């Protein structure tokens, strides 16, 4: 429930584009693809019938007591009482008054009374969605035309997107659009507005103010989007984009540019019953920007105190007047370094096109081209526990270059005469990576000659990966007695093939680091490749989920069966191994939604993850198995634009593998440290307190222990017990500070252990962020849309060191970024 407030570009013409429920799904077999194309071509004239049905669905009588007041506030109260989503532009209702609404009415009758005399009318566009319009005299002849307060046209459900800092719906937790207040799972959403206000430059920065999420387990390292949820890495097996997993190779991963996103969704706890193999911590889902016919366009330029220069554009284009075809093109480029003097170049281009031929069918096709170039090692030298301000590698020698490409589509089709939705989501992905670096972590490497020389070898990696995925869903709604069911059955398939090459030079005198000459420039050749491996992965899963509404109760049960196969073959010896795994995973939850906006819930779920790690003898480790019990309370205050969650959990994972070292014969190897148990509490909230003030804040406590294995009783590596953060943003729109905006944030991370034996600790640290911006429209209306913002990350330049099993890194240092942006 809630209100979605967006801005609209006036066209001076009548027009509303309907948006209908898009329950998304994914897949990639030729049979499924062909089926999707057939479905896309079916046209069914059910618009009139659907409009009747949606109004009747909202016809149950409700007792109202809303006094005459500011219309925007009245609409907020109405939305919370009716569980309806209202779509409109808050600026267009500013200054309008509502009519008093007293007594028992259906939502449609109540809305008619509330809006009477305001010049605003309404139209149901879905089961729980309402679009508001306003009559205005706007053409030269004086004819009355309808001016849409909100234009709905989006490949995702428009209602799923956060407004301001507050999200009230998400599809990541259930694979269907669901109100967060009715979802028995802890889900955090980082909104597009928050990403913009904080001038986010990486995925790690984007989730920095999210409860239970950590990003500095290996310090600041722009090679990968490293994110940990409840102590578990999700950037490898829990990294999703638009509901489909971004597959990983032996070394490389897909990268995500925040500017290309609408928002980020973090689902906490096991998700295997819907998504298949995954870590028990949860998943991170990036929501790509899609066509919005009423959305603003923008261009921007940015430079930083680290000599980084960046520019980008975001352009929406309606290809037809009736909204049947729409497109969006997003692009950016960046050249320069990060605060830690690590190269961070990127070029990204992402065009998208959407086709909605009728009320029942919706197809979006999207592509992504991206090039990244950075340094291949961010590790710092560690001399007997003292962290030196010099890299293990050498910036003049190492590099990491990656090109990636993705193309996919989202397709939904509602059957006109049946309560059935068919959905399909598919994507093909490709990346090519080339990297080289210097390291002392080899035989004969490390500190020598009374710790005055650090001996190093050169290593090189090259990897190409092809991936394909498809997820097919059939979603059926029906009733049994007093219970409403939404049953989803799905089949998804994943395939990837990696061509992996690795080589090492051995320790060479040319690569020695001399402590008395630390700035000596290193150059040299790339070592020859000695490992040539083909790694293929297949996963197929069948799942069923039933979401039940029984009065105020919201029940969810799901089960999934997976088959996974991983094969690694050496092209030099034509030998290798194949691992097969099957697993059945479950999810059960219950939530009671009180009418006052409070929803207590409980949930239980399991997970599994086939191991891709080998031990010191080259044998694959056993799959990990996870389980979580969670209880919590969600609160969406009536008449207040905010959302708050308190959650407590007990999370366990068995057969946990952690990096143990490197061998010249088999490469990296891992130890099975046993079973880890985490008991935690998270408190988080976001609010658009007023038109001017927005807030996010969180507290997280995670008591993690190894409860089985050789390190029993110890705390896992780099797993801080406590963390907290808060960000506030205020924009002035009148008075002497009219046009100015300010933001300030603080992040605290507790101490953590740097080794398995728990004999060494990383110190706690605090980071301060801030922002100041100016809207030039306050000077002159002709400058409307032009803003200048200056953002500071880690203003105090805290150079906190993070050590992880012998390797040490630094957190992101101070970055001051100036951004000039124009919206229209």
N, C-alpha and C positions, 0 to 999 in steps of 0.2 A: 504494500500500500504506500501511497505517497504521491508527490507531484513532481513531474519532470519539467524543468524550466529551461528553455533554450531560446536563443536569439533567432530572428527571422529576417532575411533580406526581402524587402517588399518588391513585388514585380508590377504592382498596379493592376494585376489581372486576377480574376477569380480562379481559385484552384486549391483543392486539397487532394493530396495523394494518400490513399489509404495504406496503412501498414497492417499487416496481419501476422499472427503468431508464426514465428520461424523456429521450429524445433530442429536443431541442426544435428547432422550425423556425418560419419566419415567412411570412405572406402576406396579400393583401387584395383579390383580384378576386372578383366575385360567384360565379363558377364554383368557384373554390377554396374559398370560404366554404361554399358548399352542399355540396361534397364533404366538407369537414370535419365538417359537421353529420351527414351520413349515416354517416361513419365512427364518430362519437361514439356513435351509437345502436346499434352492433353489440355484442352480448354474446357472448363465447366462453368456455365452461367449460373452461379449460386450466390451472387452478391446480395440479391434481395432477401433470399432465404437466410443467409448468414446474418444480415443486419437484424432481422426479426429475432433470430435465435439469441444473438448477443444481448439484445435489449431484454428478452424474457429471462435470460440468465441473471440479470441484475434486478429482477423485479421483486424480490423478497422485501417485505416491509421492515423498516427500521425506525426506531424512536429517535427523533432529532430534537436538539435544543441549542440552536446556533443563533445568537443575537445578531442584529444588523451591525455590520462592522466593515473594516477594510476588506475588500473582496479577496485579495490574495490570502489573508489570514483565514477568511471563511472557507476558501477552497482547500487550504491545508487541513483544517478540521474536518471538512466533509470527506476528503480523501481517506483520512485515517479511520473514520467511522464506517466507511463503505467498502474498504479494501479495493478501491478503484484507483487506477493510474490516470491522472489528469495531465494532458500535454498542452502547454501554452507558454507564451512569452510573458514573464513577470512585468516587463516594462510596459506592455500593452494594457495591463489591468491596473497599473499604478494610478491612484487617485479615485478609483471607482469604489462604490459602496455596494454591499450585498443587501438583500432583503432578508428580514428575520425568517428563520426556518424553525418552526415549532410544531411538534406532533409526529404522528406515525405516517410515513410515506415510503413508496418505493424509491430507490436511488434516482431513477429517471424523473419521477415527479418532484423529488426534493431538489434536484439540480435545476429544474425549470423554475421553481420558486426562488431559489437562492440567486439565480441570475436575472430574474425579472427586473426590468427597468434599467439594466446596465448596458444594454446593446450587445451583450455577449450571448451567443447560442452554443449549443453543444451537439455532438454526434458520436455515438458509440462506434468505434472502429475495431473492436475486438471484444472478447468475453469480459475483460476487466480493464479496458482502455477507452478513454474518452478524449476526443479532440475538441478544443474550444475555438470558435470563430467570432469575429466582431463585424457588424455592419458599419460601413463607412461611406461617405460621399467622397469619391476620389477621382472620378474621371472628368474630362472637360465638359461633358454634357450634363453633369450633375447626377448621373445614374448611380444607383446604389450597387456597390460591388462587395463581395465577401472578401475580407482580408484575413487570411489564416493566421491565428496566433501561434500556431506551431505546425510546421509542414512535416508530416511523417513519411519518411522514405529512407529505409535503412536495411542493409542486408542482414544485420542482426536485429533483434527486437529493439526498437528505440527505447523502450521502457527499461531494458537491461542496463543501459548506460547510466553512470553516475551523473548527478546534477550538482554542480559546485564540488564540494568535498564529500558528499553523501551518496552512497549507493544503497538502493533498497531492493534490488533484484540481481540475480545472477543465474547463468545457465551452467557454470562450471561444476557446481556441486552435484547436480542431478542430470546433466545433459539436456534439460528442458528449462524453459524460462520459469523461474520460481522466486517468489518473494523471500528475501532473506529472513524476514520475521517468521516465516513458516518453514524454514529449512533447518533441520536438526543436525547442523554441522557448523563448525567454526570456519567462516569464510571472510577474508579481508579483501577490500577493493581499493586500489590506488587509482584515483580518478585522473582524467586528462587535465582537469584544472589544477590539481596539485602538481602534476608533472610539469605543467607550464610555469606555475608560480615559483617552483624551486629550481627551474632551469636544469632539469635532470639531464645528464649526459650519458648515463649508463643504466642498465637494469639494476645493478647493485645500488646505485643512488636512488632509483625509483622506489625500492622496497625498504629503504633505510628507516622509515618511520612506521613499520608494521610490527605488531606484536608477535613474538615467537620466531622472528626471521633474523638471521645473521648473514653477513656478507664478507667478513674479514677473516675467515678461517685460514686463508693463505694470503692475508694482507690484500693490498690493492694490486690486482693483476688484470690488466685490460685484455689479456689473451682470451679469457673465457668469462661468461656471465655466471659467476659463482654465487649461488644462493642456497642457504641452509634453512630448513623449516623444522622447528622443534628438535634441532640437533642433527638432522639428516640432510644430506645433499640432494637437492631436487633438480640441479642444473644438468644432470646426466640422464636420469631415468624419469624425471618429473617435469621436464621442460616442454610445455605445450604452447602451441600457437593456434588460436581459433579452434580449440578442442582436439587438435591432432598433435601427436607427439613429434617433436623435432629430434629425429634420430641422431645418434652419435656414432663416431667411428672408434678406432682403437685409441686415437689421440685427440682428434679434432671434434668440435661441436659446432652446431649452427649458432650464429650470433644474432642478437635482436637489437634494433635501433629504437629507443623510446619515442622519438619523434614520429615514427610510423604507427604508433598505437593510440587507440581510444582510451584504454585503461588496462590495468593489470589485476588479475584475480588470483588470490592465494587460497587454496583449499587445504585445510590442515587435517592431518590424520590419513589413514589408509583410504585409497581410492580405487583399489584393484578390482572391486566388484563391478565397476563401470569401465575402467580404463585398462585393466590388465596389469602386467608386471610393473611394479613401481616400488619406491621406497615407502616405508610406513609414515614418513614425515608429512607427505602430501604432494601437492603439485603446484606449479606456477603456470597460469594460462595468460598469454599475451593476446589481447583483443585488437586486431588490425583495424586501421581506419578504413571505413567503407563509405560508399556514396550516401550523402545526405543532401537532398535537394535544397533544403533551407539553411544549410550550414555555412559558416563564414569561410572565406578563403584567407590565406595569409602568406606573407614572405618574411624572412628574417635574416639578419646577419649578426654574428657573434664573434668576439675575440676575447682572449683570456690573458692573464698575467703570465701564463706559461708558454706564450707565443703559439697559441692555437687559434686558427681562423676557421670559421664555420658559416655556412649559409644554407638556406633551405626554402621550400615552397610547399604549400598544400592547397590544391585547387579542386573544387567541386564543379561539375559540369552536367547540367540536365540536357541530355541529347534529344529528348522529345518533350513537347509541351505538356503532354498528359502524364509524364513520369514513367512511361513504360521502359525507357532506356535512360540510364544515368551512369556517370563515371566519376572517378576521383583519382587524382594523380598526386603522389607525394614523393618528394625527393630531397636529398641533402648531401652536402660534401663538407669534409673537415680535413685540415692539414695542420700538423703541429705535434706538440708533446703534452703529456700530463704533468701534474705537479711533481711527480717522482722522476722526471726526465726520461720518461718512457714514450717512445713514438706511439701516436694514436691517430692514424689516418683512416678515414672512412668515406666511401661514396655509396649512396643508396638511392634506388629508383623503384617505386612501387605503384604501377598503374592498376586500377580496378574498374570493372564494368559490371553493371547490374541490369538484369532483364526481368520485368514483372508484367507478363502479358495479360494477366487477369488476376482476380482476387485470390485464386487458389495456388498459383505457381510462382515461385521466386527462385531465380538463379543468379548467383554472383560468381564471377570468374576473376581471380586475382593472380598477380605475378610479383616477384621480388628479385631484383638484381642488387648485389651488394659486394663491395670489395673492402677488405680490412687489411691494414698493414701496421704491425706493432713490433715490439721487441719480443724475443722468444723466451726470456727468462727475467723474472722480477726478484729472484732470490738474493738476499743480502749475505755478505760474509759473516760468519760466526766464529769468533776467536775465543775459545775457552769460555763461552757464555756471554762474551761481550759482542754486541751487534755493531758491526762497522758500517759506516755510511758509503759502502762500495758494493757494487753488484758482484755476484759470483761469476757472471758472464761479463761480456764487454759490449757496450752499446755500439761500438764501431764494427763489431764482428757479427753480432747476432741479429736476426730478423725473423718475423713470422708473417707470411703473406697468405691471405685466404680470399678466394672468390666463391660466392655461393649464389644459387639460383633456386627459386621455388615457383611452382605454378599449381594452382588448385582451384576447386570450385565448391560452393555450398548450394545445395538444391533442396527445396521443400515443395511438397505438393499435398494439398488437402483434397481428399475425395469428397465430391459434392454431396453424395447421398448417404454417406457413412461418416461416423465420428472417428475417422482414421486419417492420420497424417503420415505420409511417406517422406523420409528424409535421407539424404546422402551427402557425405563430405569426403572429398578425395584430394590428395596432393602428391606431387612428384617433387623430390628435392635432390640437389646436387651440390657438393662443394669440393674444392681442390685446395689443398694446403701445402705449403712448403716452408720449412723452418730449419734454423740452425742456431746453435748456442754453444757456450763453453761451460764446463762443469768439473767440479772436483770430486763428484760422487762416483768415481770409477776406481778400479784397481790401480794403485800407485798415485792416486790423486789426494788432494787435501793439503794441510799445512805441513811444511818441511823446513829444515834448517833453522831450528829454534823459533819456529813460528814467524819467520820473516818472509817466507815465500809460500804462495798458494798454487799448487801444481794442478793443471787442468788439461782436459781433453776436449776435442771438438766433437759434437754429435749433431746429426741431421735427421730430420723426419720429413717424409713426403707421404701424403695420403689423399686419395680420391674416394668419395663416397657417393653412391646412388641410392636413393630410398623411394619407396612408394607405399602409400597407405590408402585404405578405403574403409569407411565405417557406414554401414547401412542400418537404418532404424525404421520400425513400424510402431507408431504411437497410437494407441486406442483408448478412448474414453468411454466409460459406461458407469451405470449405477447398479448397486445391489442393496436393496432395502434403503437404509439411510446413508449408505456409504457411496462416495464418489471415487472412482478409480481412474487413474491414468497409468496404463500399462505400456511399458516400452520394451520391445525385444530388439536385439541388435546382433549383428555379425560384423566384426572388424578384422581386417587383415593388414599386416605390416611386413615389409621386406626391405632389407638393406644389404648392400654389398660394398665392402671396403677393400681398396687396393693400398696396402700399407707397406712402406719401406722405411728402413732404419739403418743408420751407419754410425760408427764411432772411430775416431782416429787413434785412440789411446793417448796417454799423457805425452805432450810434446813441450820442449823447452821454449818454443816460440810463444806458448800460451801461458807461461808462468806469470802470476800476479806478484809484484814486488811491493812489499809494504812501504819501502822507502821511496818508491816511484809509482804511486797508485794511479796516476793519470796517464800512464803510458798507453798509447793507442795500439790496439791489436788488429792485425789483418791476417788473412790466411785463406786457404782453399776449403771448400766443403768436402767432408770425408765421403768416401765411396760407400754406397749402400751395401750392406751384407745380409740384411733381412728383407725378404720379399714374401709377404703373406697375403693370401686372399681370405677375408673374413666375411662370411654371409650369415644373415640372421633372418629367421622367419617366425612370425607369431600369428596365431589365429585364435580368436576368442568369440564365444557365444554368451550373451548375457540377457537377463530379464530383470526388470525393475518395476515394482508396483508402488505408486504413490497414492495414498488413500486419505481422503478427507471425510471425517466422521464428526459432524458438528465443528467444534473448535479443535478437535484432535487432527494432527497431521502425522500419518504413519508412513514409513518407507521401509521396504524390504527389497534386497537385491542379491543375486547370485550370478557368478560368472565362472565358466570353465575355459582354461587356456591351454594351448599347446605351443611350446616354444622350442626352437631348434637353432643351435649355433654351431657353425663349422669354421675351423681355422686350418688352412692348408698352406704349407710352405711350397712356393713355386721352385725353390732350389732343390728340395729333396722329394717333393711330391708326397710328403707325409704330413700328418696332423691329427686332429681329433674332432669328434662331433659329440655334442652334448644335447640330450633331449630332456625336456622337463614338462610335466603337466601339473596343473594346480587348479583347485576350486576355491574361490574366495567369496566372502559374504559381507553383507552390510545390513544392519537393522537399526532403526531409530524411531523415536516417538517425540512429538512436541505438542504442547497445548498452548494455543494462542488466545490469551485473555483479551477481552475487548478494550482494555486500558493500554494495550501496546506492549505488555510483558509476555514473553514466551519462554518458559522453562523447557529444557529438552534433555534427552539422554540418547547416546548412540554407541554402537559396537561395530567394529569392522576389522577385517583381516587383509593381509597383503603378502605377496611373494615376489622374489626377484632372483631369477637365475643368475648365477655368478658368471662374470666374465674375467674373474681374477684367478691367477694360478699361484700355487705355493712355491717354496724354494726348490722343489723337485720338478716343477713344471706341470703339476696336476691341478685340474680345476677344483676350486673350492665348492662346498655344498651351497645350494640356493639359500638365501635368507628368507625368513618368515617373520611377519610382523602381526601385531594385534594391539588394538587400542580400545579402551573404555573411556568415554567422555560424557560429562554432564555440564550443563551451562544454562545461562539465562540471557535472552536477547531482549532489548528494550528499544522500541521506536515510539517516543513520546507523542501523545496525541496533541496536535497543534504546534509541534516544535519540529523543525527540520534537522533531525539528528538520528544517529543509530549507534547503539552501544551493545557490547558483548562481553560477558564474563564466562570463561570456560575453564574447567579443570579436567585433567586427563591423566591416564596411566597408559604408557606406551612401551611396548617391548619389541625387541628384534633379536632373533636367534641366528646363529652362524654369521655374526657380523665380521666382515673382512676390513682390514685396514692396511695401508701401504707399509711394507717392511723393509724394502731395499731394492737394489738393482744388481743383477748378475749379468756378466758379459755373455753367458751362454743362453739364457732364457729371457733376459730383459727384466722389467719390473716384476717383483713378486710380493705377495701379501701374506699376512698372518690372519688366521681365524681367531679373534680375541674372545669369542664365546657369545654370551647373551647380555644385551644392554637393556636396562629398564629406566624409563624416565617418568617422573611424576611432576606435573607442572600446573601452573595457574597463569592465565592470561586475562588481562583487562584492557580493553581498547574501545575507542569511540571516535566518531567524526561528527561534526555539526556545522551547518551554515547558521550560526547563531543569529545573525542579522543579515541584512543585505550587504553590509560592509565587512563583517567579521566571520572568518571560517577557522575551524580548529581541527586538529587530529592529535591524538595522544594515546599512549599505551604503557603498560607495565607487564613484564613477563618474568616468571620464575620457573626454572627447569632444574630439578634435582636428578641428574643422570648418574647411574652407577653400572659398572660391569658386574653382573650377578652370577655369571658362570664363565669359567675359563681361567687361564693362567694369571690374568690381572684382576681377579675377583676382588670386589670391594673398592676398586679404584674408579676414578672419574674418567670418562672418555676424553680424548684429545680436544682441545680448543672448544669446550662446551661450557660457556659461562653460565653461572647459576642465575644471575639477575641481569636484566636489561630494561631500559626505560627510554622513552623519547616523546617529544611533543613539538608540534609546529603550529604557529598561529599566523594568520594573515589578515591585515586590515587595510581596506581601501577607503579613502575619504572622497566624498562626492559633493561636499559643500564646505563653506567657510574658507579660512585662509590657506588650508592645506588641500583644497579641492584639487583632485587629479593625482594626488600622491597616494602611494600604497607602500606598506611595510610588512615584512615577514621576518620572523625569528624562530629558530629551532634549536633544540639541544638534544643530544644523544649520549646515553651512558651505557657502557658495556663493562660488566664485571670481570674480575680476574678469571683466568682459565689455566688448565694444566698444559704444559708444552711437551710432555712425554707420557708414555703409558705407565711408567713407574711412579708417576706423580711426585717426582723429586724436583721439578722445575716448573715455574709458573710465569705466565704472561700477566703483566700488571693491568689493573683496570684503567680505563681511559674515558674521557669526556670530550665530545666534539660540539662546537658551536657553529651554526649556520645562520645566515641572514640574507635579507633581500630588501631592496628599495626600488621603486618604479615610479614613473610619471606618465600620465595619460595626457597627451598634448591637446586633446579635445577640450580640456579645461581652459586652454589659452584661446582657442579658436575652433568653432565647430567644423571649419573646413579641414581641420587636422584630425577629425574623428577617425579612430582606428590606429593611430600612430602612437606607440608606446616605447619608452626606453626603460630597461630594467638592468640593475646591477646586482648580481648574486654572489655571495661569498660562501664557499664550502670549507669547513675546518678553518675558521677565521684565525684561530690562535696558532695554526700550523703545528698542531700536535703530531709529533713523529713517532707515535706509539709503535713498538715492534711486536709482531706476532710470530712466535716460533711454533712449529708443528713438526714433531718427530725429527728434530735435527735441522730442519730448514727454516730460515727466518726471513720475514718480510716486514714491510711497513704499511700502515694504513694510508689511505689517500691523503696527501698533504693539502696545503692551502691552495685554493683555486678561486680567483676573482674573475667573473665573467660578465661582460657588458653585452646586452642584447637589444638591438633595435628591430622592432617588429611592426608590420602594418597589416591590419585586418580589414577586409571589406566584404 
